[in-house]
């Protein structure tokens, strides 16, 4: 057995509640023993469900004590109205961290909503039980103090919401600064703070700023009471517009003049760009673009490896050349946008201490990517955007018809992924851009490193998809498409046809993006 992973000696033992179907009890017993051997404190209930009147209160108490809930996924555990699902719902209401383990295979759509977007640890091969247990221990090994603060802030947010969101229950200095630091210091593997907690902390910051502004207005009113009241009312009513205008003239416009205006392509230059030509429309810290030629291709995967959402395979014709960024958008690119107020900062783009600079930006959602391309368009006066899903696959394949753009096997020195041999970044993380060979169009990291947001809404298959390369934005847009796989996934998820979907607000350490640009016709 591999060396066991145990919590740090100076931390209290992490408490792990094991949620399982009674039909999986033998596996749960073995899992409990494995966690004990690795330094954890398992919490598990073995009593007959109907033996005691207070049984459910016992379960609630165990979940309440737990730092993490390990849910044993199996067909029996996810059947409608099962006790295990009830335990998941209660744990989610307490903002508990989940670690799903797959014991017996089941349909993907039957997994509980709270677990569906998480990364499963597979225990479906009995011969690899100890290896899988080590992986689970590694996933659970995190800053327990941070996890427990997650629960505390969740409880504070629920009290605030239940009371009607009064300002008196918002966080105040210095606790507000502690909470903001807690959000940006999330350890790798810890659950992302919920949207509700982030909104609670953000509202606390807004409340603090509002209080500071109010004190300033009171001081001014002592000297010019009437003028102060008038200016205060005008400023309050139009504060968003005024703030935007002030930022434009004081920060963003001077940055555009110095860093973008001399470099933006003139129309006569843009119209004669040749296929595979490259250009950059700024002095530094913006994406280098590659001209992708017009053409046709078959979208979707082959008969041998296709998944349901990759069907039906269909012909797509892209009639006009367009441009795609040579690399994923980097932290340097993103930070330039943030520095002049063009991109949101709070709760976004944490680098997890992996490094910024030339690493691809992570922990950004689809909405954040849209904010970036809108800012880039404003800086250049050009039509920057996210590429459509069809444009992305066309650009990724670069004329290839194989599973990967370099062939049908993962090979070596091709991409950063979990299981890509020496290609995976040490300790599991993103690689700096350009660490691996480009495809035939000169585009880097079109497979692995980070999932890339595209413009399209996620559909369960290609029935009715556009055949002209345009983005498919009709229907249910609660999920947006991501392509390309990431450093965290296995090689089979790096195929050029492989698709994924996340909600627009999802942010985690495998999500990034690259940009596209519409070009003027010749």
C-alpha positions as CSV (number, residue, x, y, z in Angstrom):
1,X,0.0,0.0,0.0
2,X,1.2,3.5,-0.8
3,X,2.3,5.8,2.1
4,X,-0.8,6.9,4.0
5,X,-1.8,10.6,4.0
6,X,-2.5,11.9,7.5
7,X,-3.6,15.3,8.8
8,X,-0.9,17.6,10.2
9,X,0.0,16.7,13.8
10,X,-0.8,20.2,15.0
11,X,-4.4,20.1,13.7
12,X,-7.3,18.3,15.3
13,X,-8.3,15.0,13.6
14,X,-10.6,15.7,10.7
15,X,-14.1,14.3,11.3
16,X,-15.6,12.5,8.2
17,X,-19.2,11.4,8.1
18,X,-19.8,8.4,5.8
19,X,-23.2,8.5,4.1
20,X,-24.1,5.1,2.4
21,X,-26.9,2.8,1.5
22,X,-27.4,-0.1,4.0
23,X,-26.8,-2.5,1.0
24,X,-23.3,-1.0,0.8
25,X,-22.5,-1.5,4.5
26,X,-19.6,-3.9,3.9
27,X,-17.9,-1.4,1.7
28,X,-18.6,1.4,4.2
29,X,-17.1,-0.6,7.1
30,X,-13.9,-1.1,5.0
31,X,-13.8,2.6,4.1
32,X,-14.2,3.5,7.8
33,X,-11.2,1.3,8.7
34,X,-9.1,2.8,5.8
35,X,-9.8,6.4,7.0
36,X,-9.0,5.6,10.6
37,X,-5.7,4.1,9.4
38,X,-4.9,7.3,7.6
39,X,-5.4,9.5,10.6
40,X,-9.1,10.6,10.2
41,X,-12.0,10.3,12.6
42,X,-14.9,8.6,10.7
43,X,-18.5,9.2,11.8
44,X,-20.8,6.4,10.8
45,X,-24.2,5.2,11.8
46,X,-25.0,1.5,11.8
47,X,-28.3,1.4,13.8
48,X,-31.5,0.1,12.2
49,X,-33.2,3.1,10.6
50,X,-36.5,2.5,12.4
51,X,-35.0,1.1,15.7
52,X,-35.3,4.4,17.6
53,X,-37.6,7.3,17.5
54,X,-34.7,9.8,17.8
55,X,-32.7,8.1,14.9
56,X,-32.8,11.1,12.6
57,X,-31.7,13.5,15.3
58,X,-28.6,11.2,15.8
59,X,-27.9,11.5,12.1
60,X,-28.2,15.3,12.2
61,X,-25.8,15.5,15.1
62,X,-23.2,13.3,13.3
63,X,-23.4,15.4,10.2
64,X,-23.3,18.6,12.2
65,X,-20.0,17.4,13.9
66,X,-18.4,16.4,10.6
67,X,-15.9,18.5,8.6
68,X,-16.5,16.6,5.4
69,X,-19.3,14.2,4.2
70,X,-18.1,11.2,2.2
71,X,-21.0,10.0,0.1
72,X,-20.8,6.5,-1.2
73,X,-22.3,6.6,-4.7
74,X,-24.2,3.5,-5.8
75,X,-27.6,2.8,-7.5
76,X,-29.1,2.0,-4.1
77,X,-27.8,5.2,-2.5
78,X,-29.3,7.5,-5.2
79,X,-32.7,5.9,-5.6
80,X,-35.5,8.4,-5.0
81,X,-36.4,9.1,-1.4
82,X,-33.4,7.2,-0.1
83,X,-32.1,8.1,3.4
84,X,-28.6,8.8,1.8
85,X,-30.1,11.5,-0.4
86,X,-31.8,13.0,2.7
87,X,-28.4,13.1,4.4
88,X,-26.9,14.9,1.4
89,X,-29.7,17.5,1.4
90,X,-29.2,18.1,5.2
91,X,-25.4,18.4,4.8
92,X,-25.8,20.8,1.9
93,X,-28.1,23.0,4.1
94,X,-25.2,23.3,6.6
95,X,-22.6,24.2,3.8
96,X,-20.7,21.0,4.5
97,X,-17.9,19.9,2.2
98,X,-18.6,16.8,0.1
99,X,-16.2,14.1,-1.1
100,X,-18.2,11.7,-3.4
101,X,-16.7,8.2,-3.9
102,X,-18.1,5.9,-6.7
103,X,-18.5,2.4,-5.4
104,X,-20.9,0.9,-7.9
105,X,-21.4,2.4,-11.3
106,X,-24.6,4.4,-12.0
107,X,-26.1,6.7,-14.6
108,X,-24.3,10.1,-14.6
109,X,-27.6,12.0,-14.4
110,X,-28.7,10.1,-11.3
111,X,-26.0,11.6,-9.1
112,X,-27.4,14.2,-6.6
113,X,-27.2,17.8,-7.8
114,X,-24.9,18.8,-4.9
115,X,-22.4,16.2,-6.1
116,X,-22.8,16.2,-9.8
117,X,-20.2,19.0,-10.5
118,X,-17.6,17.5,-8.1
119,X,-14.7,15.2,-9.0
120,X,-15.5,11.6,-8.0
121,X,-12.9,9.2,-6.5
122,X,-13.4,5.8,-7.9
123,X,-13.6,2.7,-5.8
124,X,-15.2,0.5,-8.4
125,X,-12.1,-1.7,-8.7
126,X,-11.6,-3.8,-5.6
127,X,-8.0,-4.5,-6.5
128,X,-7.2,-0.8,-6.3
129,X,-8.9,-0.1,-3.0
130,X,-5.9,1.0,-1.1
131,X,-4.7,3.3,-4.0
132,X,-8.2,4.8,-4.1
133,X,-8.2,5.2,-0.3
134,X,-4.9,7.2,-0.6
135,X,-6.5,9.4,-3.2
136,X,-9.5,10.1,-1.0
137,X,-7.2,10.8,2.0
138,X,-5.3,13.3,-0.2
139,X,-8.5,15.0,-1.2
140,X,-9.6,15.3,2.4
141,X,-6.2,16.5,3.5
142,X,-6.7,20.3,3.7
143,X,-6.8,23.1,6.2
144,X,-9.5,21.9,8.6
145,X,-9.6,25.3,10.2
146,X,-10.5,26.8,6.9
147,X,-13.3,24.3,6.4
148,X,-14.8,24.9,9.8
149,X,-14.8,28.7,9.1
150,X,-16.8,27.8,5.9
151,X,-19.5,26.4,8.1
152,X,-19.4,29.4,10.5
153,X,-19.7,31.9,7.8
154,X,-22.5,29.9,6.2
155,X,-24.4,30.0,9.6
156,X,-23.8,33.8,9.8
157,X,-25.2,34.3,6.3
158,X,-28.3,32.2,7.1
159,X,-29.0,34.3,10.2
160,X,-28.6,37.5,8.1
161,X,-31.0,36.2,5.4
162,X,-33.5,34.8,7.8
163,X,-33.7,38.1,9.6
164,X,-34.4,40.0,6.3
165,X,-30.8,41.0,5.6
166,X,-30.5,43.8,8.2
167,X,-27.3,45.8,8.2
168,X,-26.8,45.1,11.9
169,X,-26.0,41.5,11.2
170,X,-23.3,42.3,8.5
171,X,-19.7,41.7,9.3
172,X,-17.8,44.7,10.6
173,X,-14.1,45.6,10.7
174,X,-11.8,43.8,11.6
175,X,-13.9,40.6,11.2
176,X,-14.8,41.7,7.6
177,X,-11.1,41.8,6.6
178,X,-10.6,38.3,8.2
179,X,-13.5,37.0,6.1
180,X,-12.2,38.5,2.9
181,X,-8.8,37.0,3.5
182,X,-10.5,33.7,4.2
183,X,-12.2,33.7,0.8
184,X,-9.0,34.4,-1.1
185,X,-6.9,31.9,0.9
186,X,-8.9,28.8,0.0
187,X,-6.6,25.8,0.1
188,X,-6.4,23.5,-2.9
189,X,-9.1,20.9,-2.7
190,X,-11.3,22.9,-0.3
191,X,-14.9,23.7,-1.4
192,X,-15.4,27.1,-3.0
193,X,-17.3,29.5,-0.7
194,X,-21.0,29.4,-1.7
195,X,-22.5,32.3,-3.7
196,X,-24.6,33.2,-0.6
197,X,-21.5,33.5,1.6
198,X,-19.7,35.5,-1.1
199,X,-22.7,37.8,-1.4
200,X,-22.8,38.2,2.4
201,X,-19.2,39.2,2.6
202,X,-19.5,41.5,-0.4
203,X,-22.6,43.2,1.1
204,X,-20.7,43.6,4.3
205,X,-17.9,45.4,2.4
206,X,-20.5,47.6,0.6
207,X,-22.1,48.4,3.9
208,X,-18.7,49.4,5.4
209,X,-18.0,51.6,2.4
210,X,-21.5,53.1,2.5
211,X,-20.9,54.0,6.2
212,X,-17.6,55.7,5.3
213,X,-19.2,57.7,2.6
214,X,-21.9,58.7,4.9
215,X,-19.5,60.0,7.5
216,X,-17.7,62.0,4.8
217,X,-21.0,63.6,3.7
218,X,-21.8,64.6,7.3
219,X,-18.4,66.3,7.6
220,X,-18.9,68.2,4.3
221,X,-22.4,69.2,5.3
222,X,-21.0,71.0,8.4
223,X,-19.5,73.6,6.0
224,X,-22.0,73.7,3.2
225,X,-25.1,72.0,4.4
226,X,-27.4,72.9,1.5
227,X,-24.8,72.2,-1.2
228,X,-23.8,69.0,0.6
229,X,-27.3,67.6,0.7
230,X,-27.9,68.4,-3.0
231,X,-24.5,66.8,-4.1
232,X,-25.1,63.9,-1.8
233,X,-28.5,63.1,-3.3
234,X,-27.2,63.5,-6.8
235,X,-24.2,61.3,-6.1
236,X,-26.3,58.7,-4.4
237,X,-28.8,58.4,-7.2
238,X,-26.1,58.3,-9.9
239,X,-23.2,56.7,-8.1
240,X,-22.8,53.7,-10.4
241,X,-22.7,56.0,-13.5
242,X,-20.4,58.6,-11.8
243,X,-18.1,55.9,-10.6
244,X,-17.8,54.4,-14.1
245,X,-17.2,57.8,-15.6
246,X,-14.5,58.7,-13.1
247,X,-12.8,55.4,-13.6
248,X,-12.9,55.8,-17.4
249,X,-11.3,59.2,-17.4
250,X,-8.8,58.7,-14.5
251,X,-7.7,55.1,-15.3
252,X,-9.1,53.3,-18.2
253,X,-8.9,55.9,-21.0
254,X,-5.2,56.8,-20.2
255,X,-4.4,53.1,-20.2
256,X,-6.1,52.6,-23.6
257,X,-4.2,55.6,-25.1
258,X,-0.8,54.4,-23.9
259,X,-1.2,50.7,-24.2
260,X,-3.7,50.0,-27.0
261,X,-4.3,52.9,-29.4
262,X,-0.8,52.7,-31.1
263,X,-1.2,49.0,-31.7
264,X,-4.8,48.3,-32.7
265,X,-4.9,47.1,-36.3
266,X,-5.8,49.6,-39.0
267,X,-8.6,48.4,-41.3
268,X,-6.4,48.3,-44.3
269,X,-3.9,46.0,-42.4
270,X,-6.6,43.8,-41.0
271,X,-8.2,43.1,-44.4
272,X,-5.0,41.6,-45.8
273,X,-4.1,39.3,-42.9
274,X,-3.1,35.9,-44.2
275,X,-4.1,32.6,-42.6
276,X,-2.0,31.7,-39.6
277,X,-0.7,35.2,-39.3
278,X,-0.3,36.5,-35.7
279,X,-0.9,39.9,-34.2
280,X,-1.2,41.6,-30.8
281,X,-3.2,44.8,-30.3
282,X,-1.4,46.2,-27.3
283,X,2.1,46.9,-25.9
284,X,1.9,44.1,-23.4
285,X,-0.4,42.0,-21.3
286,X,-3.1,41.2,-23.8
287,X,-3.6,38.0,-26.0
288,X,-1.6,37.3,-29.1
289,X,-4.0,36.3,-31.8
290,X,-3.7,33.7,-34.7
291,X,-5.7,34.0,-37.9
292,X,-7.7,30.8,-38.4
293,X,-8.6,30.2,-42.1
294,X,-12.1,29.5,-43.3
295,X,-13.0,25.9,-44.0
296,X,-15.2,22.9,-43.3
297,X,-15.0,19.9,-40.9
298,X,-17.0,17.1,-39.3
299,X,-18.0,18.2,-35.8
300,X,-18.3,15.4,-33.2
301,X,-16.4,12.2,-32.5
302,X,-15.9,9.0,-34.4
303,X,-18.1,5.8,-34.1
304,X,-15.5,4.3,-31.7
305,X,-15.3,6.9,-29.0
306,X,-18.3,9.2,-29.2
307,X,-20.4,10.0,-26.2
308,X,-24.2,10.9,-26.4
309,X,-23.6,14.6,-26.3
310,X,-21.2,14.4,-29.2
311,X,-23.9,13.1,-31.6
312,X,-24.9,13.4,-34.3
313,X,-21.6,14.0,-36.1
314,X,-22.4,16.8,-38.6
315,X,-20.7,19.0,-41.2
316,X,-19.9,22.6,-40.3
317,X,-18.7,25.2,-42.7
318,X,-17.0,28.3,-41.4
319,X,-17.2,30.8,-44.3
320,X,-15.0,33.5,-43.0
321,X,-11.6,33.6,-41.3
322,X,-11.5,34.6,-37.7
323,X,-8.9,34.9,-35.0
324,X,-8.3,32.9,-31.8
325,X,-5.8,33.7,-29.1
326,X,-2.5,31.7,-29.4
327,X,-2.6,30.9,-25.7
328,X,-5.2,30.8,-22.9
329,X,-5.8,34.1,-21.3
330,X,-3.1,34.5,-18.6
331,X,-3.0,36.0,-15.1
332,X,-1.0,38.8,-16.6
333,X,-3.7,39.5,-19.1
334,X,-6.4,39.3,-16.5
335,X,-4.6,41.4,-13.9
336,X,-4.1,44.2,-16.5
337,X,-7.9,44.4,-16.9
338,X,-8.4,44.4,-13.1
339,X,-5.8,47.1,-12.6
340,X,-7.9,49.7,-14.5
341,X,-11.3,48.5,-13.2
342,X,-12.3,46.6,-16.4
343,X,-12.7,43.2,-14.7
344,X,-14.1,42.2,-11.3
345,X,-11.6,41.4,-8.6
346,X,-13.4,40.2,-5.4
347,X,-13.8,36.5,-5.2
348,X,-12.3,35.8,-8.6
349,X,-9.0,34.6,-10.2
350,X,-7.3,33.2,-7.2
351,X,-4.0,31.6,-8.2
352,X,-3.9,29.2,-5.2
353,X,-0.2,30.2,-4.7
354,X,0.6,28.4,-8.0
355,X,1.9,31.6,-9.5
356,X,0.4,34.2,-11.8
357,X,2.2,35.8,-14.8
358,X,2.2,33.4,-17.7
359,X,0.0,30.7,-16.1
360,X,-3.5,30.5,-17.4
361,X,-6.0,32.5,-15.3
362,X,-8.2,30.2,-13.3
363,X,-11.2,30.5,-10.9
364,X,-13.0,32.6,-13.5
365,X,-16.6,31.9,-14.6
366,X,-18.3,32.4,-17.9
367,X,-19.6,35.8,-16.7
368,X,-16.1,36.9,-15.8
369,X,-14.8,35.8,-19.3
370,X,-17.6,38.0,-20.8
371,X,-16.4,40.9,-18.7
372,X,-12.9,40.5,-20.0
373,X,-13.8,40.3,-23.7
374,X,-16.1,43.3,-23.3
375,X,-13.1,45.3,-21.8
376,X,-10.8,44.1,-24.5
377,X,-13.3,45.2,-27.2
378,X,-13.5,48.6,-25.5
379,X,-9.8,49.0,-25.3
380,X,-9.2,48.1,-29.0
381,X,-12.4,49.2,-30.7
382,X,-12.5,45.6,-32.2
383,X,-15.0,42.7,-31.9
384,X,-13.4,40.5,-29.3
385,X,-15.5,37.7,-27.9
386,X,-15.5,34.1,-26.8
387,X,-15.2,31.7,-29.7
388,X,-18.3,29.6,-30.6
389,X,-18.1,25.9,-29.8
390,X,-17.9,25.0,-33.5
391,X,-15.1,27.5,-34.0
392,X,-13.3,26.1,-31.0
393,X,-13.4,22.5,-32.2
394,X,-12.4,23.6,-35.8
395,X,-9.4,25.5,-34.4
396,X,-8.5,22.7,-32.0
397,X,-8.5,20.0,-34.7
398,X,-6.5,22.2,-37.1
399,X,-7.4,19.9,-40.0
400,X,-7.0,16.6,-37.9
401,X,-9.7,13.9,-37.7
402,X,-8.0,11.9,-34.9
403,X,-9.1,11.7,-31.3
404,X,-6.5,14.3,-30.3
405,X,-5.1,16.9,-32.7
406,X,-1.7,15.1,-32.6
407,X,-3.1,11.6,-33.2
408,X,-5.2,8.8,-31.6
409,X,-3.0,8.2,-28.5
410,X,-2.1,10.6,-25.7
411,X,1.6,10.1,-26.5
412,X,4.3,12.1,-24.6
413,X,5.0,15.8,-24.4
414,X,1.6,16.7,-25.7
415,X,-0.6,18.1,-22.9
416,X,-0.9,18.6,-19.1
417,X,-3.4,16.2,-17.6
418,X,-3.8,13.7,-14.8
419,X,-2.4,10.5,-16.2
420,X,-0.4,12.1,-19.0
421,X,2.9,10.7,-17.6
422,X,5.7,13.3,-17.3
423,X,3.4,15.9,-18.9
424,X,1.5,16.6,-15.6
425,X,2.8,19.5,-13.6
426,X,4.4,18.4,-10.4
427,X,1.9,18.2,-7.5
428,X,-1.0,18.6,-9.9
429,X,-1.6,22.1,-11.2
430,X,-1.6,24.2,-14.3
431,X,1.4,24.7,-16.5
432,X,2.7,28.0,-17.8
433,X,1.3,28.7,-21.3
434,X,3.4,27.3,-24.2
435,X,4.8,24.4,-22.2
436,X,3.7,21.9,-24.8
437,X,3.7,21.7,-28.6
438,X,1.1,23.7,-30.6
439,X,-1.3,22.3,-33.1
440,X,-1.1,22.8,-36.8
441,X,-2.6,26.3,-36.6
442,X,0.0,27.3,-34.0
443,X,-2.5,27.3,-31.1
444,X,-1.2,26.1,-27.7
445,X,-2.9,24.1,-24.9
446,X,-6.1,23.3,-26.9
447,X,-6.1,20.1,-24.9
448,X,-5.3,19.9,-21.2
449,X,-4.2,22.6,-18.7
450,X,-7.6,24.3,-18.2
451,X,-11.1,23.9,-19.5
452,X,-12.0,26.8,-21.8
453,X,-15.3,28.6,-21.8
454,X,-17.0,29.1,-25.1
455,X,-20.0,31.2,-26.1
456,X,-22.6,28.4,-26.5
457,X,-25.3,27.2,-24.2
458,X,-24.9,23.5,-23.3
459,X,-27.2,21.1,-25.2
460,X,-27.4,17.4,-24.5
461,X,-26.6,16.5,-28.2
462,X,-26.1,18.2,-31.5
463,X,-29.6,17.8,-32.9
464,X,-30.6,21.2,-34.3
465,X,-27.1,22.7,-33.9
466,X,-26.0,25.4,-36.3
467,X,-23.9,24.3,-39.3
468,X,-22.3,27.6,-40.0
469,X,-20.0,27.8,-37.0
470,X,-22.1,30.3,-35.1
471,X,-22.7,30.1,-31.4
472,X,-25.8,28.0,-30.3
473,X,-27.4,30.3,-27.7
474,X,-31.1,29.3,-27.9
475,X,-32.8,27.1,-25.4
476,X,-31.8,26.5,-21.8
477,X,-28.7,28.5,-21.0
478,X,-28.3,27.6,-17.3
479,X,-25.1,25.8,-18.4
480,X,-22.4,27.0,-20.8
481,X,-20.0,24.8,-22.8
482,X,-16.4,24.2,-21.8
483,X,-13.9,22.5,-24.1
484,X,-10.4,21.0,-24.0
485,X,-10.1,19.2,-20.7
486,X,-7.7,20.2,-17.9
487,X,-4.7,19.3,-15.8
488,X,-7.0,17.4,-13.4
489,X,-8.7,15.0,-15.8
490,X,-7.7,11.8,-17.5
491,X,-6.4,11.6,-21.1
492,X,-9.7,10.4,-22.6
493,X,-11.3,13.8,-21.5
494,X,-8.8,15.6,-23.7
495,X,-10.3,14.4,-27.0
496,X,-11.0,17.2,-29.5
497,X,-14.7,16.3,-29.6
498,X,-15.2,16.0,-25.8
499,X,-17.7,18.5,-24.3
500,X,-18.5,19.7,-20.8
501,X,-20.9,22.1,-19.2
502,X,-20.8,24.4,-16.1
503,X,-23.1,27.1,-14.9
504,X,-21.9,30.6,-15.8
505,X,-21.1,31.5,-12.3
506,X,-19.0,28.4,-11.6
507,X,-15.4,29.2,-10.7
508,X,-12.7,26.6,-9.8
509,X,-9.1,25.7,-10.4
510,X,-9.7,23.9,-13.7
511,X,-11.7,26.7,-15.5
512,X,-10.1,29.3,-17.7
513,X,-10.7,30.7,-21.2
514,X,-9.2,32.0,-24.5
515,X,-10.6,34.7,-26.7
516,X,-11.8,35.0,-30.3
517,X,-12.1,37.9,-32.6
518,X,-14.2,38.7,-35.6
519,X,-12.1,39.9,-38.6
520,X,-13.1,42.4,-41.3
521,X,-13.6,40.7,-44.7
522,X,-10.9,41.1,-47.3
